[in-house]
Amino acid sequence: MDLRALSPAGRFVLFAASLAVGLAGCHSAQRLTPEQAEGKHLYDVRCAHCHEDNDLALKKVPPNLRGLFEHKALPSGIPASDAAVAANVLNGRGLMPGFAGRFTNEQMAALLAYLHTGLR
């Protein structure tokens, strides 16, 4: 097709249509808020070793936390709430050690904010 043969309006319509098609296939993830970004950093350095990578070669692999709050209950069966997740992190549960004293209140809030993103 010779684009020069199209009127300026026709070129614009063709451009707009091609732009729409191109953007339709582009699914950019929403940006994290500063609090969520801090939570992602904390998750990456303190949680992902076990819950994603299992680079500690644990025989019993901990549950994956992706989409944690999309379910009514945690893998343990406890209702999925900020308070329950914070208690599990701080006090430990089952084979998971507790991390009391290793998270400030602000850090715990950031971690929870990130977990609410589904781990983007």
trRosetta pair geometry for C-beta under 8 A, 3 or more apart (Angstrom, degrees):
i j d omega theta_ij theta_ji phi_ij phi_ji
1 5 7.8 -119 177 46 73 116
2 5 4.5 74 92 -7 102 110
3 6 5.6 -44 -164 20 52 115
3 11 6.1 77 -175 -110 100 102
3 14 7.3 -146 -125 83 101 158
6 10 3.6 -133 -173 99 104 124
6 11 4.9 139 103 -56 125 75
6 14 6.7 -32 -159 -7 173 137
7 10 4.5 98 49 4 74 104
7 11 7.1 -137 92 -5 40 84
8 11 5.7 -51 -147 35 33 112
8 12 6.4 36 153 -22 64 104
9 12 5.6 -52 -150 34 33 113
9 13 6.5 33 152 -19 65 103
10 13 5.8 -51 -147 35 33 110
10 14 6.3 31 153 -16 65 106
11 14 5.7 -56 -147 40 32 111
11 15 6.1 34 153 -20 66 107
12 15 5.6 -55 -146 38 30 112
12 16 6.2 29 156 -19 66 107
13 16 5.8 -54 -144 38 29 110
13 17 6.2 29 157 -19 64 108
14 17 5.9 -55 -146 37 28 110
14 18 6.4 24 157 -15 63 108
15 18 6.0 -60 -147 39 28 106
15 19 6.2 29 154 -20 64 109
16 19 5.6 -55 -146 37 30 113
16 20 6.3 31 154 -20 64 106
17 20 5.7 -53 -148 35 31 111
17 21 6.5 30 154 -17 64 105
18 21 5.7 -52 -147 37 34 112
18 22 6.3 35 154 -19 65 107
19 22 5.7 -57 -148 38 30 112
19 23 6.2 22 158 -13 66 110
20 23 6.0 -59 -142 41 28 105
20 24 6.3 39 156 -33 63 104
21 24 5.7 -49 -148 22 29 116
21 25 7.4 17 159 -8 58 102
22 25 6.6 -69 -165 36 31 100
22 26 6.8 23 147 -20 65 115
23 26 5.2 -62 -148 35 44 116
29 120 5.2 154 -173 -172 136 123
30 120 7.2 -47 57 -158 77 173
32 36 3.8 -134 -168 97 100 116
32 37 4.5 137 106 -61 126 76
32 40 6.2 -47 -133 -19 172 135
32 114 7.3 14 -146 -111 131 84
32 117 6.8 -33 -110 -86 96 162
32 120 6.8 -179 -69 76 100 118
33 36 4.6 93 48 9 76 103
33 37 6.9 -137 91 -7 38 87
33 113 7.1 -73 61 160 117 135
34 37 5.6 -53 -145 35 31 114
34 38 6.5 34 155 -19 64 102
35 38 5.8 -53 -153 34 32 111
35 39 6.5 33 148 -18 64 106
35 109 6.9 -54 -165 122 123 95
35 110 4.9 -140 -174 -113 73 79
35 113 4.8 18 126 73 109 167
35 114 8.0 -145 129 -45 69 78
36 39 5.3 -53 -149 38 35 116
36 40 6.3 42 150 -24 67 99
36 110 7.2 -170 -85 -163 19 72
36 113 4.9 -115 -83 127 69 106
36 114 4.8 131 -156 -86 67 68
36 116 8.0 -97 -109 59 107 92
36 117 5.7 81 -152 -39 131 135
37 40 5.5 -45 -148 30 34 114
37 41 6.7 37 151 -19 62 100
37 114 7.8 162 -40 -89 10 111
38 41 5.6 -50 -153 33 35 113
38 42 6.5 34 149 -16 65 104
38 107 7.3 -117 146 -123 114 62
38 110 4.1 -55 95 -163 107 148
38 114 7.8 -137 77 -45 53 121
39 42 5.6 -53 -147 38 35 111
39 43 6.1 37 153 -21 67 105
39 110 3.8 -163 -61 149 82 72
39 111 4.5 165 -140 -92 92 26
39 112 7.0 -109 -124 38 139 33
39 113 5.0 -170 -27 65 153 85
39 114 2.8 -167 114 -17 122 117
39 115 7.1 -108 167 -14 133 67
40 43 5.5 -52 -145 37 31 113
40 44 6.2 34 155 -22 65 106
40 114 4.9 180 -56 -132 60 138
41 44 5.7 -55 -147 35 28 112
41 45 6.4 5 162 -1 64 110
42 45 6.4 -69 -144 47 26 95
42 46 5.5 -23 176 23 67 121
42 47 7.4 49 130 -4 71 107
42 103 7.5 70 -160 -115 141 105
42 107 5.8 137 -96 -170 151 98
42 110 6.2 112 5 100 137 112
42 111 5.0 -83 92 -82 137 97
42 114 7.4 173 53 19 98 149
43 46 6.8 -76 -121 55 16 81
43 47 4.6 -47 -152 44 60 124
43 48 6.0 76 146 -40 75 94
43 65 7.9 -134 -148 78 122 144
43 111 6.2 138 -59 -137 85 85
43 114 5.6 -135 -22 113 132 146
43 115 7.4 154 -87 -65 133 78
43 119 7.2 -154 155 -119 160 96
44 47 7.6 4 -23 49 12 81
44 48 5.2 -4 -133 2 39 137
45 48 7.7 36 -19 28 15 102
46 49 7.7 -73 174 9 15 106
46 99 7.1 73 176 -129 129 152
46 102 7.4 153 -136 140 141 128
47 50 6.8 -80 -174 47 46 89
47 51 5.2 -12 161 19 87 127
47 52 7.8 68 121 -2 79 97
47 65 7.1 -20 157 10 133 151
47 111 7.7 122 -27 -149 140 120
48 51 6.1 -76 -115 60 31 87
48 52 4.4 -26 -156 33 79 119
48 53 5.6 59 147 -6 83 103
49 52 7.9 46 -1 49 9 78
49 53 5.7 -47 -137 56 31 115
49 54 7.8 99 154 -87 49 14
49 55 5.5 -81 -154 46 75 99
49 56 5.9 63 154 -27 104 105
50 53 7.6 -4 -26 56 11 74
50 54 6.3 48 -148 -96 39 55
50 56 6.1 -19 -87 24 78 125
50 58 6.3 40 -137 -9 91 144
50 62 4.7 47 147 18 104 136
50 96 7.7 141 125 -114 159 92
51 62 5.0 -66 -93 98 63 121
51 63 6.9 -8 -138 84 91 48
51 64 6.3 121 173 -122 81 37
51 65 5.1 8 173 -9 142 107
52 64 6.7 75 -96 -126 63 84
52 65 7.9 -71 -55 28 88 90
54 57 6.8 89 154 -84 86 23
54 58 5.7 -107 -149 33 94 91
54 61 5.3 -39 -93 -125 142 97
54 62 7.6 177 -88 28 92 81
58 61 6.0 136 86 -92 104 45
58 62 6.9 33 81 -19 157 83
58 95 7.8 132 -164 131 129 141
60 95 6.0 118 73 19 131 162
62 95 7.7 -137 -82 79 91 108
62 96 6.5 78 -112 -79 128 107
63 75 4.0 -160 -64 -38 166 164
65 68 4.7 -13 -170 -57 74 121
65 115 6.3 -65 160 -132 121 102
65 119 6.3 115 99 -49 87 135
66 118 6.1 38 -170 175 68 71
66 119 4.7 -89 -106 41 71 131
67 70 4.1 -41 -175 22 90 129
67 71 7.0 79 135 -20 92 91
67 118 4.8 21 -81 -140 56 94
67 119 7.5 -72 -23 21 49 98
68 71 7.1 -77 -179 30 31 99
68 74 7.1 9 -166 -117 95 77
68 80 6.5 169 152 -143 76 125
68 85 7.1 79 148 -101 140 134
68 115 5.3 -31 48 180 135 106
68 118 7.6 -177 20 -117 65 46
68 119 7.9 85 -7 -26 97 104
69 80 5.5 165 -121 155 54 129
69 115 6.4 108 -21 132 110 91
69 116 5.3 -8 27 -116 155 61
69 118 7.6 -107 46 -75 87 65
70 118 6.5 40 -35 -101 119 105
71 74 7.6 139 88 -82 117 24
71 80 5.7 122 85 -30 73 149
72 79 6.6 -52 160 -136 73 73
72 80 6.1 178 160 18 19 106
73 76 7.8 -126 163 70 97 54
73 77 5.4 -13 174 -152 137 30
73 78 6.4 144 -158 73 85 29
73 79 5.8 -64 -104 -103 69 34
73 80 5.7 -175 -126 -28 9 86
74 77 7.0 -37 69 30 72 21
74 78 4.9 -2 35 61 114 85
74 79 7.5 36 -4 97 85 13
74 80 5.3 138 -53 -88 69 74
74 84 6.1 -149 -22 130 135 129
74 85 7.0 166 -90 -81 132 76
74 88 7.1 -176 -173 -43 166 155
76 88 7.4 -179 0 -102 145 132
76 93 6.1 -57 -78 157 153 144
76 94 7.3 -158 -103 -25 115 121
78 84 4.8 176 133 -158 125 138
78 88 7.8 179 53 -58 148 118
79 84 6.2 171 79 -32 65 155
80 84 6.7 -128 -135 64 23 135
80 85 7.3 33 -157 -48 65 105
81 84 4.6 93 53 7 82 101
81 85 7.0 -155 87 -3 42 86
82 85 6.0 -60 -147 40 29 107
82 86 6.0 28 157 -18 66 111
82 112 5.1 48 -135 -155 97 146
83 86 5.8 -57 -144 39 27 110
83 87 6.2 29 156 -20 63 107
84 87 5.7 -54 -147 36 29 112
84 88 6.5 31 154 -20 64 104
85 88 5.7 -52 -150 35 33 112
85 89 6.4 30 153 -18 66 106
85 112 6.3 134 89 -109 133 95
85 115 6.6 -175 -179 96 160 166
86 89 5.7 -55 -147 37 32 110
86 90 6.0 17 161 -8 68 113
86 108 5.5 59 -126 -177 107 127
86 112 6.7 -27 -64 -67 96 126
87 90 6.1 -62 -137 46 27 101
87 91 5.4 -12 177 16 68 120
88 91 6.8 -66 -118 55 16 85
88 92 7.2 1 -174 -170 51 7
88 93 4.7 -38 -138 -13 87 130
88 96 7.0 31 174 88 90 146
89 98 7.7 87 138 -149 34 58
89 99 5.4 -44 165 43 76 117
89 103 6.9 14 135 4 126 153
89 108 7.0 164 85 -127 144 99
89 111 7.2 104 -115 114 169 152
90 98 5.8 12 145 -164 36 97
90 99 6.0 -82 -108 67 36 70
90 100 4.6 68 -174 -80 82 76
90 103 7.0 -103 -88 45 88 119
90 108 7.6 -5 -57 -106 110 136
91 98 4.7 -47 -174 -111 16 123
91 100 6.6 46 -78 -47 46 113
92 96 5.0 -173 -153 104 73 75
92 97 4.9 -63 -103 178 129 21
92 98 3.5 -85 -22 -52 96 70
92 99 7.6 128 -62 -11 77 61
93 96 5.2 14 53 51 64 114
99 102 4.4 -80 180 51 87 125
99 103 6.0 57 126 -12 113 105
103 107 4.4 -140 -159 92 80 119
103 108 4.7 96 143 -60 129 85
103 111 6.9 -46 -139 -5 140 140
104 107 4.6 97 48 6 75 102
104 108 7.1 -139 92 -4 40 85
105 108 5.8 -54 -148 36 32 111
105 109 6.4 33 152 -19 65 105
106 109 5.7 -52 -148 36 32 112
106 110 6.4 33 151 -19 64 105
107 110 5.5 -53 -148 36 34 112
107 111 6.3 36 153 -20 66 103
108 111 5.6 -50 -146 35 33 112
108 112 6.3 32 155 -16 65 106
109 112 5.8 -56 -148 40 30 110
109 113 6.3 35 152 -23 64 106
110 113 5.5 -51 -147 33 32 114
110 114 6.5 30 154 -17 64 104
111 114 5.8 -56 -153 37 31 110
111 115 6.4 31 151 -19 66 105
112 115 5.5 -51 -144 36 34 112
112 116 6.5 40 154 -25 64 102
113 116 5.8 -52 -156 29 31 115
113 117 7.5 37 146 -26 59 96
114 117 5.7 -46 -163 18 42 114
114 119 7.2 53 155 -98 88 54
115 119 7.1 1 -125 -58 46 79
117 120 4.7 -80 149 3 121 101
